[in-house]
Amino acid sequence: MNVPRVVLVDDHGLFRSGVRAELGRQVEVVGEAEDVQPAIAVIEATTPDVVLLDVHLPSGGGQAVVQAVRAGHPQVRFLALSASDAPEDVIAVIRAGARGYVTKTIATADLADAIRRVAAGDAVFSHRLAGFVLDAFAAAPAPGAARPSFDPELDQLTGREREVLRLIAQGCTYKEIARELYISVKTVESHVSSVLRKLQLSTRHQLTRWAAERRLA
Amino acid sequence: MALRLAVAGVLFAGGAGLLVSARAGLALLRPLGGAVLVVAAVVVLLGPWWLRIARDLVLERRARVRAEERADIAARIHDSVLQTLALIQRRAGDPHTVVQLARMQERELRSWLFEGKAPHEADADVTLAAGVRRIQQDVEARYGVAVEAVTVGDCEAGESLDALLAAAREAAVNAAKWSGAEVISLFAEVEPGEVSVVVRDRGRGFDPEAVPADRKGLAESVRGRMARRGGTAAVCSAPGEGAKVTLSMPRAGTSSRADTASRA
């Protein structure tokens, strides 16, 4: 497989150079930016495979970058990265269209793997994001209390999706999940992608409220 | 100012006049009206001054609160972050310790910033999430192994939950001591009917059947503890395969906070 072309967007120069050095030849860094506007310019100029995007930027959330670029360049994929793990930020950038989320403490090998996965169109969830998602979708709607906007197709996780998320939350790799659930890695990937889709499209009221209420570190 | 003086003077003169010239008939009303006018005069004269004093007082109090907050933050940062940074400088040659210090400090800072908990503050295990967090902190501090904890939902503590947490702690300590893994995962989930905790490591693993009968850890501290409260413990491991301990405890009418998805 070709080496993914990557743009790094983070306001900490130290972090950018650190990632660049660590990833070495596993990716090709074609551009860097430290804020929303420069990021949009660099991404539009280079059209990378993957943008490694900090959730927090000086002039706003990373979702602004995703929203600005997505319409014109749907092939550019975003992997959100943050140090804070604050769910409202993470959910915002995922809902804006990022294909995954990892924490900045991620091991280099795992980061490279996550970038490859996102470049290939898969979704990547950190163990913590998996926990968030389970939590956000946990509350089954009270029987009979379904709002008009409630769409069971989008607003609920299937049993299998919950199992996969639980295992991600336990730190399992896709391979380990596949083995444990007796399914193929491809199936695991498709479950995660489907969860991502629900996360992005669900109009579920709780999702927003939940993210706003909860401020886990 | 002149206007105010004039108004106050007129009001005062009127009120005093009414008071002095009290006559029978209206005798009851007049002193009252007079008093009202005198008070009005005083208010007109001194009102703005009082207002200013009150405003100054509020501003001063606000400034003091801010200063106190700043001092408090400075003290906390000093006690925690600066101390840790000093330690890190001194131990720069020992990457393992540095990582451990940085990790502990990060957790502490996070719990203070995002959960409003003071460092070293007694963290009473009133909820499952608090209990899980405490296991995470203790095991990391004592055994120098990273613990990645995820809690889904939350519920109030109770006797059976205490047993569950104690068993989970034992399982995590076991993993930290024997598995050789650098990361242990701790996953807790509150469901309508039960609470479960999974402790997982990718360490050297063991044969659960071959554990000597005199080793109390798994048999007594984990299985026995769970069984006495009506819960179950499943140990899944093989040499070279890591280990996974799944604990589940039925919920007996404890009030769930999972349905409201409230914060942990």
Contacts between the chains, C-beta under 8 A, distances in Angstrom:
chain1	res1	chain2	res2	distance
A	86	B	114	7.2
A	127	B	148	5.8
A	127	B	150	5.8
A	127	B	185	7.0
A	128	B	148	7.9
A	128	B	150	6.0
A	130	B	150	7.1
A	131	B	150	3.5
A	131	B	151	6.9
A	131	B	152	5.5
A	131	B	187	7.6
A	134	B	152	4.5
A	134	B	189	7.1
A	135	B	152	4.8
A	135	B	153	6.3
A	135	B	261	6.3
A	136	B	261	6.9
A	138	B	152	6.1
A	138	B	153	5.5
A	138	B	258	5.6
A	138	B	261	6.5
A	139	B	258	6.7
A	139	B	259	5.0
A	139	B	260	7.2
A	139	B	261	5.3
A	140	B	192	7.9
A	166	B	187	6.8
A	166	B	189	7.0
A	166	B	198	7.8
A	169	B	150	4.3
A	169	B	152	7.2
A	169	B	185	8.0
A	169	B	187	5.2
A	170	B	150	7.6
A	170	B	185	4.8
A	170	B	187	4.5
A	170	B	198	5.5
A	170	B	200	5.0
A	171	B	148	5.7
A	171	B	183	6.7
A	171	B	185	3.9
A	171	B	200	6.5
A	171	B	202	7.9
A	172	B	200	7.6
A	206	B	261	6.0
A	209	B	261	7.6
A	210	B	261	4.4
A	213	B	261	7.1
A	213	B	262	6.5
A	213	B	263	5.6
A	214	B	261	7.3
A	214	B	262	7.9
A	214	B	263	4.7
A	214	B	264	7.4
A	215	B	114	5.1
A	215	B	115	7.6
A	215	B	263	6.5
A	216	B	114	6.8
A	216	B	263	7.4
A	216	B	264	6.3
A	217	B	107	7.7
A	217	B	110	3.2
A	217	B	111	6.0
A	217	B	113	6.9
A	217	B	114	4.0
A	217	B	115	6.4
